[in-house]
Structures are given as structure tokens and as C-alpha cells.
Amino acid sequence: MRPLMWFRADLRTRDNTALVAACAAASKGVVAVFTICPEQWREHDWGDPRVGFLRRNLLELSKALEGRNIALKIIERDTFDGVETDLLDLAKEHHCTALFFNEEYEVNERARDARVAAAFARAGLSVRSFHDQCVVPPGELRTQEDKPYTVYSPFKRKWYAYYNDGNAPKAQSLAKKQPEMVSTPDGIPDQFGNYDPQAGRPDLWKAGEDHARARLGSFIEDRLAQYKEDRDFPAINGTSTLSPYLAIGAISPRQCIEAALDANHGKLDTGGKGPVHWMSEVIWREFYRQILLAFPRVCRHQAFNPKYDIKWRTDKKAKDEFAAWCEGKTGYPIVDAAMRQLNQTGWMHNRVRMAVAMFLTKDLLIDWRWGERYFMEQLVDADLANNNGGWQWSAATGTDAAPYFRIFNPISQSRKFDPDGAYIRRFVEELESVEGDSIHEPWKHESLFQDTRYPKPIIDHAEARERALEAFKVES
Ligand SMILES: Cc1cc2nc3c(=O)[nH]c(=O)nc-3n(C[C@H](O)[C@H](O)[C@H](O)COP(=O)(O)OP(=O)(O)OC[C@H]3O[C@@H](n4cnc5c(N)ncnc54)[C@H](O)[C@@H]3O)c2cc1C
């Protein structure tokens, strides 16, 4: 038996469910493959930061696989169309008898996998797929009425029960080393389509599973205990910053949960506030993945709850305001700092992801899909399930979403979560020298700072709030 292991969003050799199974089943070695589909990725709004990061992780994966005597082959195809033929050709060329992969849950990926499975079946080769992206497989937890969960808290309770009952798989060790290489590794191309290979701030986001594990280790050691207190303050390095690694699978959620459990005497839902809260965030990720599987419309740019998918503004003024939002030039310091953090680093703190998404959808009444796409294009951690979940939460169209009348005030958010303005000053250089509370409403204190480059607010929040309440009331 010689498996062909197809890597996708699982770029690691440790605790990789399909890889561990392939290596255990193999009697004549293992061949690995990754499919590069740049046009498809553009269609999915993947931007340069995510793809640059992906490419660097593939380089690391190829090296790690070589250490297990497994060659990583590369297939390049503009889109998913025809991937089944390429994979089958590769399998035949290397005398592989089975294809192994971990499930993906997005609509196009699932359709592709069905085509691949059919092609392999026609050729008499077997296909084995595994749940790996979540601790609890998406679709496994159902309500008493046998429906998918659409509210987070009961989902989390059920998740706890499932895990505590010992039903969830544990992290697995390193995949078994193969006796010898049965092919030679392909080089990783210097560029994927027209994606910029340098993008994604390699200085901030070091690639590879070893680095991901080290990042997890230092978070657990230094910041986990304080997570609950620190997690809402974007000026503090209080969260794990593991999202890019989880998005491409350089680390697994099982590894994350087990590391937190170790630090919490094995307790999932009691004990230290930091570990318990952090694990509950990892469970949000699992919640949104099961939503994606159960309600594929969210993959198709459709609202989960169409009732609140109001008539968004699309005129020239809205487009100009959208451009200002993207550039971090709305005149609201906390919004601008966050958007500049995104543009400069490929990542944004969760608290301000919510603030900027609320600002776009409520203050500016701009379609959440515009924001969702911009985030996908700019984020190193771009992830359809989490991003769509976050955007629809903010727009009031999502599962368990913020109700439409809960509109964040960007000034109060700023005062509450960046009280001394340290985060704003870090990213909005025009306001660097503004002192004290003026940082939150610089337009009120023009005499305090001479720099006129910083814009006046593009909209008055109080008026915008009334407009939003009216729009949602009329439409809903
Ligand atoms: C509008 C909006 C867009 C978002 N887009 C993305 C995205 O494209 N990719 C992405 O991974 N996350 C996204 N999130 C969720 C969240 O902001 C990030 O996962 C988090 O900020 C990543 O930082 P961290 O790794 O330090 O998180 P930590 O606080 O350390 O949390 C650990 C892990 O739990 C998961 N997690 C944390 N918060 C959430 C959440 N609210 N929803 C789902 N999973 C969560 C992530 O995988 C994260 O890495 C979005 C949130 C909003 C409001």
C-alpha cells in the first residue's frame, strides 16, 4: 500500500490526522502533494498576505516531510477544475493505491473533493478522508431537535460534554518516518500566479509548525493566565496571535486545547479564567465551521439571516467612504489605528475587528460583504468561516449576531479599550504627539495639535446611529 497524501489547510507533520493514518497504513512509502490554484484563490478573495504566508509554510512543510522520508510534489492549476485528473495522473505515476486527505468544509472545496473521489473510484483507487480541522468534527453536535446549533452558548455546553465524555480525538504524535523516499521533492515555486511572494510580513509571521508550536508555548507560559483580563485591549500583546497558523493548519486546534488543558490541571470549563476563556474562543472557531457546513449559503455571499440584509449604501459617496475606511482615514482614531494595523501587519486585534466592522456596517451602512472581502484580501489569517462569522455578527445578519440596535460608539470603544491611546499612537502617526484624552476625539481639540493631515470624522456618529436604527427598522 502506497498512499498519496494530499495537503490542503493542514500544513504540518505533527497531529495531522490524514498524514498519521497514511504513514501508519503505508507499506511501500508515502508520496505527498499540494495543489496551487491561484485563480481559484483570487475568486475566494485570498490576498497576497495569506498566500505569501502559505508559500513560506509550504517550504517548511517540504523540509519537515523530507525528514520523514516523504517527498512533497506540487501541482499547479489555475482553478480547481481538472485537479482530479492531475492528482490521478500523479497517483498512477508513483504507483499510489489510495488518496488520503483531511476534509475541508467550504462549498467549492467540497465539490472539488467529490469530483476527485469519483475520479479515483472510477480508476479503482481508494480515497480516505478525515476530520482534522476541528477538535469536534463539524456536524457532530446537534440540538435536541436534531438540528445544527445556531446559538453559541448551547453549542459550547454540548462541546464541553462531548469532550469531557472522552469522545473527541486527542492530538496525535509525529507521523511515522518512512523507511525511504519513493520520489524526489518538487521545489516550491518562487511565485504562485501573480501573488506577491514577499507579502505577509515574514518578519512578524515566521513560517513553519515548529515556530507555531513555539508561539503556542510562549503564549501559554507568559500570557494565558492573564488572557481574560488582557484580551480586549489592542495595545497589549495579550492574545495568542495563532490565527494565521490555525488558518493554514501549521498548528492544530487539538494541540491548542491540550496545551491550555495542561496549564489548567486538565479542566476545560472550570479553573483558571484565562485558560477557560481562551479555550472558549477556540470553540467559537469550531462553532463557525459547523455553521459553514450546515448552511453553505454563507459561503455564497448570502446572509445567514436575510431579514437584516438591508439595502446597503452603494452610491459614489459610500464608495469614497469605503475607500477612507480601507485606508484608515475615517477621522475616528480607533477605527483608523485598526485599519492601519491590518494594512501594515496583515493582522488586527479582535476587539477592533468588531469595532471597524460595526463602523462600516452601522455608521456607514456599507454592505458587510465589502468589508468581508477587504479583510480576506488583507489578512494573513484570512479564513472564510471565522471572517464571515465575524462580519455577519457585526452586521446583525449572522447566527447569534449582535442585535441591530447594539451599535458600538467608536469614541466609547476607544476610551474603554485603549484608555491611554497607546494603540492609536502606535498606528496613527499623525496623532503620535497628541496627549491625554484628546486622542479619542482629536477634532474637538484642534488647537492641541498642529498637524492637519489627520482627517475630520467622515460622519457624525450620533447622526449615523439614528440613520442606522431607522434603516434597520424600516427594512426588517
Ligand atoms: C469582523 C471579523 C473578522 C474576522 N476575521 C477572521 C479571519 O479571517 N480569520 C480568523 O482566524 N479569525 C477572524 N476573526 C476572529 C478573531 O478576530 C481572530 O480569530 C482573532 O483576533 C485572532 O487572534 P488570536 O489568534 O490572537 O486569537 P486568540 O484570542 O488567541 O484566540 C485563539 C484562537 O481562537 C479562534 N478565535 C478567537 N476569536 C474568535 C472569534 N471571534 N471567532 C472565531 N474564532 C475565534 C482563532 O482561531 C484564534 O486564533 C474575525 C473577527 C471579526 C469580528
The ligand as an ORCA input file, in Angstrom:
! r2SCAN-3c Opt
* xyz 0 1
  C     -15.122     41.146     11.502
  C     -14.257     39.984     11.977
  C     -13.476     39.286     11.069
  C     -12.688     38.191     11.484
  N     -11.942     37.526     10.556
  C     -11.192     36.451     10.933
  C     -10.414     35.724      9.986
  O     -10.426     35.979      8.774
  N      -9.651     34.696     10.460
  C      -9.635     34.333     11.782
  O      -8.942     33.381     12.136
  N     -10.386     34.995     12.668
  C     -11.149     36.043     12.307
  N     -11.886     36.721     13.241
  C     -11.929     36.222     14.636
  C     -10.876     36.816     15.594
  O     -10.843     38.202     15.486
  C      -9.476     36.274     15.321
  O      -9.511     34.863     15.247
  C      -8.511     36.659     16.456
  O      -8.449     38.046     16.583
  C      -7.147     36.100     16.144
  O      -6.219     36.490     17.100
  P      -5.540     35.432     18.073
  O      -5.043     34.282     17.292
  O      -4.570     36.166     18.906
  O      -6.793     34.974     18.923
  P      -6.919     34.370     20.395
  O      -7.702     35.334     21.188
  O      -5.633     33.923     20.924
  O      -7.865     33.105     20.142
  C      -7.347     31.814     19.799
  C      -7.960     31.324     18.506
  O      -9.364     31.166     18.661
  C     -10.027     31.486     17.448
  N     -10.882     32.662     17.672
  C     -10.674     33.680     18.522
  N     -11.699     34.556     18.466
  C     -12.554     34.079     17.533
  C     -13.798     34.529     17.013
  N     -14.388     35.657     17.438
  N     -14.378     33.809     16.035
  C     -13.823     32.656     15.605
  N     -12.645     32.177     16.065
  C     -12.027     32.879     17.019
  C      -8.947     31.853     16.433
  O      -8.641     30.729     15.668
  C      -7.788     32.267     17.334
  O      -6.533     32.128     16.728
  C     -12.691     37.812     12.853
  C     -13.472     38.538     13.757
  C     -14.242     39.606     13.339
  C     -15.076     40.365     14.340
*
